[in-house]
Amino acid sequence: MRVLIVDDHALFRAGLALLLNRLFPDVEVLHASTVGEGVTKAQSEKLNIVFLDLELPDGHGFDALSELKESRPSLPVIVTSADERVETVARCVELRAMGYVPKSASTEALHAAISAVLAGGIFLPASSIDVLGRGINNTQTHSTYNVPTSISKPKISTASDLRLAPREFECLAWLTRGLPTKSIATHMGLEDITVRKYVSNLLQHFNVRRRTELIVALAESGIRLGTPPVTDPAHDRRLPTSTRTRAG
């Protein structure tokens, strides 16, 4: 596994790298202390995931997150920040972050959060889930999706666990990692219209209306979809510009 940590505090990077090595002894950790350095490495290195701080010397993390997802749509990004305001968390989810891990968390909570996201789970601060979840429930006409007890445990979920067809499950994994529809279609070797149908089915299945609502639902349920695969910047560069920038 190859992980990039973008944070201007060397001590935090070292601590997170130590935690990652405990969880995955064979992990290779790359470091960056600025937006520019982080984006450059993300655009040139094969990576599984990026941990991104929001407050960096040369720009706010929103800009870096937008640029990363624009140029590397296949690369999952986890935001790590001391800012736990719901609007900040919501904005990162809208910008296709895979999760949001608060720096204020205890060592045990941080360990659980990092373990969850590296297993393909969505992690959001509990307070944000409560607020965002209420907003979702207020707009729904049906009850929220009930997660089977078997997948509430800390294990990787399967298509059958979630009562999904295999290709729908694959689509869900790419969707939660922040890929737009056209990029998902490219990865799955399908027509754009087919992927849109899968996405529509998934939103209906989880009883939500938008991807951001789906992310909150997955964070609340504790569903884990497997370690994000290594992504190649060369592949993302070959995608049409409209594919890389479209919200999808």
N, C-alpha and C positions, 0 to 999 in steps of 0.2 A: 504494500500500500504506500502511495506517495501523497503526502499532505503538505499544503502550503499554509503557513500562519502569517497573516499580515497584521502587524501590531507594532506600535512605536515603543512599547515598553519591553525591553529585553528580558526583564525578570518574568513577566507574564508569558512571553514566548517560551522561555526556558521551562517554566512550570507546566505549561500546556504540552510541550514536547515530551517532558518526563511522564506525564499522565498518558499520553498517546503510546509511548514505548511500553508502559506497563500493560496497557490494553492489547497492544499489537507489537510484540517484540521485534518483528521484522519491518516495522514502519520506517519509512524514510521521510524526514521532516525538513522542509525548505523554509527559510525565513525571509521576511521582507519587513521593512520599517516604515515605508511610505506607500501612498497610492500608486505613484509612478513605478516604483520597484515591484510592487505586488502585481500590477497589471502586466508589466513586462514579463515577469516569470510565469504568470498564468498563461500568457499568450505563447510561451516558448517551451513549456515543460508539460510532459504527460503527468496528469494528476488524477487522484480519486476525488479530492474534496479540498475546499479552501475555507479556512476560518478567518473572518474579516472583522477587524475592529472598525467602529464608526468614526471615531475621532482620531484623525491622522494629521501630521504636520502640513501636508500639502493638499489637503482637501477633505471634505466630509465624506464619510463612507457611502452615503446614498449615491454620490457620483461614481465612486469606485464600483459599487454593486451594479449600477446601471451599465457601466462600461464592461465589466466582466461578463455579465449575462448577455450583452450585445455581441461581444466578440467571441465568447466561449459559452454558447447556450447549453452545451452538454455537461458543463462543469458545475456540480452542486456547490453552493456557497452557504455557509453557516455564519451568521452574524454573532460576534461576541462583543458585548457592550455593557457598560455600567448604567446606561440609559434604559430604564424599564417602562417608560411611558407607553401607554397602549397605542397612541398614534404613531410612535416610532416603530413599534413592533409591526403594526398594521401596514405601514409604508414599506417596510422591508419585505413582508409577505407579498405585497402588491408588485414589488420589483423582482419577484421570483426567488427570494431567498428560500432555502430548504428548511431553515429553522432559525431560532434566536435563543442564544444561551447567555443569560445574565452573568456578568462577572461578580456580582454580589453574592452569588450562590455559595453555600458552604462547600467544603471540599467533597463531601459525600454526594451532595446534589450535583456538583459540577461533574463528578465522575459518572453519575447516572446519566446526566444529560449527554455527555460526550459519547458514552457507550451506546446510548439510544440512537444518536444521529449517525454514528459510524456503522450501525446495524440497519440503516435505512429507515429509521423512524423520524418523525417530525417532533421537534422539541420547541415549545414556547413557554414563557413564564406563566405560572398558574393564574396569576391575576389577569393577564392578557386573555387567556383562554376563557376565563369567566366572563369578562366584558364582551369580547368578540363573539363568544358563544351565545350570549343573550341577544346580541344584535342579529345573529343568524336565526335563532329560534323565533324572534319576533316577526321575521319575514316569511317563515315557512308556514304552509298550510297543513303539513303532515308531521307526524312525530319524527324525531331524529333517528338516525340509523343506530340500531342496537348491535353492538359488537358481541359476537359469541364469546362465552367465557373462556374457551380454549385459547383464544388469541390475546386475552388480557394479560397472559403471562409473558415474561421476557424471552420470547422466542421469535424466530422469523416466521411471518405469516405466509401462507400459500394461497393459491387461487381458490382452492376448495374451502379453505378456512373462511375466506371472504365471500364465498358463493359467487365467484366471478369466472368467466371463461378465461383460459390461459392468455389469449391475446389481450383481453381487457386488463388482466393483471399486469402484463408487460407495459401496456399503455399507462396504467396508473403509476407504475414505478418511475417511468420517464417524466410523467406529469408532475409528480411530487418533487423531482429533482430540478424542476424549473425550466423544462424545455417547452418552447412554443409548439403549436400544432404541426407546423411544417417540418420542424426538426424531428419531432417524434415520427412523422411519416417517413422521413429519410432513414432514421435508425431502424424502423420496423419493416422497411421495404414495402410500404403500402401507399395507396393513393391518399391525398389529403382528405378527401371526403369520407374515406373509411375511418380515419383517425378521429375526425370530427364526430362521427357516429359513435365511436367508442367513448369519447369524452362525454358526449351527451348521455350515454348509457350509465357512465360512472357517476355523473352528477345526480342522475335520477336514483341510482342504486343507493347512494349515500344521503339522498334526500337534501341536497344542497343545490344552489343555483350557479355558483361561480367557483373558480379554482381556489380563490382565497378562502372561501367558506369550507371547501374540501380540506385544505391544509389545516384549518382550525379543528375540524372534525377528526382528522387523523391524529393530530397532536393530543386531543382529548382521549382518544381511544387507546393510544399506545401501540398502534399497528406498526410493525417493522417489515420492510420490504426487501431487506438484504443490502449488503455493503455496496455502495455506489461503485460501478466499474471504473477502471482507469480511462480517462478521456484524452484524446489526441488533438492538440491544437491544429494540426494539419488538416484533420477531418473537418473541424469547424470552419477553417478558412476556405474550404471547398464549397461550403454551403452558399447559395445565392444570398445577396445582401438582404433581400426582402424576407428570406427565411430567418436570418439572424436577428433582425430588428423588430419583426412583427410580434405584437403581444400574444396573438394566437389563442 
